[in-house]
Amino acid sequence: MKYLQFLPLLVILIVGTIAVAENQVATLRPDVPLDQDGEATQIPGVVNSDIRQVRNYPDQPPLIPHKIDNYQIDLNANKCLTCHSRTAIDVSQAPMVSVTHFMNREGQTLATVTPRRYFCTQCHVVQHDARPLVENTFVDVDSVLDHVKSRAGEAD
């Protein structure tokens, strides 16, 4: 009986949480209630510039700067290696796959791409010409260090 006095407070808390959650989801569906279908947006195109993108953090897999539609990447063939293998880079002028792609899990260097790194699209993705659904506030480490240095210079 003692706990019944907290029941209205619990109901208000649950209803409030649901209302807040619905508003957060609704921000990704502007002007369309959750129980209705909105008009489908056009699928953004792939960036096909062949210009290397700047990486946001160390060890980030590079983005693929070109279309890869209909590329065969399976146990029988890897279309990416047509241009990015050691033997093809002289002709294609494409960057060679990283030396880490030739190391097995014991750290031994192999003559060919290790099976663990053979399926390129597990890590590497194409970039689409799309506006972000959520604002990105990422700041890379170089910007942070520059900011710290400038603040240290102001303190002197």
C-alpha positions in Angstrom: 0.0 0.0 0.0 2.8 2.3 0.8 4.1 2.1 -2.8 0.7 3.0 -4.4 1.4 6.7 -3.7 4.3 6.5 -6.2 2.1 5.0 -9.0 1.0 8.3 -10.5 4.6 9.5 -10.5 5.7 6.4 -12.3 3.0 6.7 -14.9 3.9 10.3 -15.6 7.6 9.3 -15.9 6.8 6.5 -18.4 4.5 8.7 -20.5 7.1 11.5 -20.5 9.8 9.2 -21.6 7.7 7.9 -24.5 6.9 11.4 -25.6 10.5 12.5 -25.6 11.6 9.3 -27.5 8.9 9.9 -30.2 10.1 13.5 -30.7 13.7 12.3 -31.1 12.7 9.7 -33.7 10.4 12.2 -35.4 13.4 14.5 -36.1 14.6 12.0 -38.7 11.2 12.1 -40.3 10.4 15.8 -40.6 6.8 16.8 -40.8 5.6 13.2 -41.1 3.8 11.4 -38.2 5.2 8.0 -37.3 2.0 6.2 -38.2 2.1 7.6 -41.8 4.4 7.0 -44.7 6.2 10.1 -46.0 7.3 10.8 -49.6 10.4 8.8 -50.4 13.5 10.9 -51.0 15.7 10.4 -54.0 18.6 8.0 -53.4 21.8 10.1 -53.4 24.4 9.5 -56.0 27.9 8.0 -55.4 30.7 10.5 -55.3 32.8 9.5 -58.4 35.6 12.0 -58.3 38.6 9.7 -57.9 40.0 12.2 -55.4 41.2 10.7 -52.1 39.2 11.8 -49.1 40.9 13.0 -46.0 40.7 10.5 -43.2 39.1 11.7 -39.9 41.2 9.6 -37.6 44.2 7.3 -37.7 43.6 3.8 -39.0 40.3 4.8 -40.7 39.8 2.7 -43.8 40.0 5.0 -46.8 36.8 5.7 -48.6 36.4 4.4 -52.1 36.4 7.6 -54.3 34.6 6.0 -57.3 31.6 3.9 -58.2 31.9 0.1 -57.6 28.5 -0.9 -59.1 28.7 -4.5 -60.4 32.1 -5.1 -59.0 32.6 -8.8 -58.3 34.1 -9.4 -54.9 33.7 -13.0 -53.9 35.7 -16.2 -53.4 36.3 -16.5 -57.2 37.3 -12.9 -58.0 38.1 -9.5 -56.6 37.6 -6.6 -59.1 39.3 -4.1 -56.7 42.7 -6.0 -57.2 42.5 -5.4 -60.9 43.8 -1.8 -60.2 45.0 -1.9 -56.6 47.2 -5.0 -56.6 51.0 -4.7 -56.6 51.3 -5.8 -60.2 48.6 -3.4 -61.5 49.4 -0.1 -59.9 52.0 0.9 -62.5 49.4 0.8 -65.2 46.3 1.9 -63.2 48.0 4.7 -61.1 45.7 3.6 -58.3 47.1 3.3 -54.7 48.3 -0.1 -53.8 46.5 -1.9 -51.0 48.2 -1.4 -47.6 51.0 -3.8 -46.6 48.8 -4.8 -43.7 46.5 -6.5 -46.2 49.3 -9.0 -46.9 49.8 -10.1 -43.2 48.1 -13.1 -41.8 46.9 -13.2 -38.1 50.3 -14.4 -37.0 51.9 -11.3 -38.5 53.7 -13.2 -41.3 53.8 -11.4 -44.7 52.2 -13.2 -47.5 52.8 -13.0 -51.3 49.1 -12.2 -51.9 46.3 -10.5 -50.0 45.4 -12.4 -46.9 41.9 -14.0 -46.9 41.1 -11.9 -43.8 41.5 -8.7 -46.0 40.2 -10.0 -49.3 36.7 -8.7 -49.1 37.3 -5.0 -49.5 33.8 -3.7 -48.8 33.8 -5.0 -45.3 35.8 -1.9 -44.3 36.0 0.4 -47.4 32.8 2.1 -48.5 31.9 4.5 -51.3 30.9 8.1 -50.4 27.4 9.3 -51.3 26.5 12.9 -52.1 23.9 13.1 -49.3 23.2 15.6 -46.6 23.8 14.3 -43.0 20.6 13.2 -41.2 22.2 14.3 -37.9 24.6 17.2 -37.4 28.2 16.0 -37.1 30.2 17.7 -34.4 33.4 15.6 -34.8 36.6 17.4 -34.4 39.8 15.7 -35.5 42.8 15.6 -33.2 44.8 18.1 -35.2 42.2 20.7 -34.7 42.1 20.0 -31.0 45.9 20.3 -30.7 45.8 23.6 -32.8 43.2 24.9 -30.4 45.2 24.0 -27.3 48.3 25.6 -28.8 46.5 28.8 -29.6 45.1 29.0 -26.1 48.5 28.4 -24.6 49.9 31.2 -26.8 47.1 33.5 -25.5 48.0 32.7 -21.9 51.7 33.8 -22.3 
